[in-house]
């Protein structure tokens, strides 16, 4: 009987000490929305990756996502865009973004951001929703 209890105790300790294999989620997800009346051109990258250019039509959105590693982390997403409108120059504004972790990559799963034009119509900026 003592041997059986020792085996059960040893098995229980092994199960408690075994590392967890499953992750809570699969992707880091962000959603970019353009409620303005103009197409918004922006670039996005994850961590130190390459900048990728996007054009977001008025009234549309785009979901961006990156696979999470075994620790539930992804490189930080960054966005940049020309925030001075109609001046013939590029004046980039750059932000570090947050994301939501999710198994799904749909509109509702991402941390939402939206572009907005200033009341004077001269500046574009990005806001978290």
Buried (B, 14 or more C-beta within 10 A) or exposed (E): EEEEEEEEEEEEEEEEEEEEEEEEBBBBBBBBBBEBEBEBEBBBBBEEEEEEEBEBEEEEBBBBBBEBEEEEEBBBBBBBBBBBBEEEEEEEBEBEBEBBBBEBBEEEBBBBBBBBBEEEEEBBEBEEE
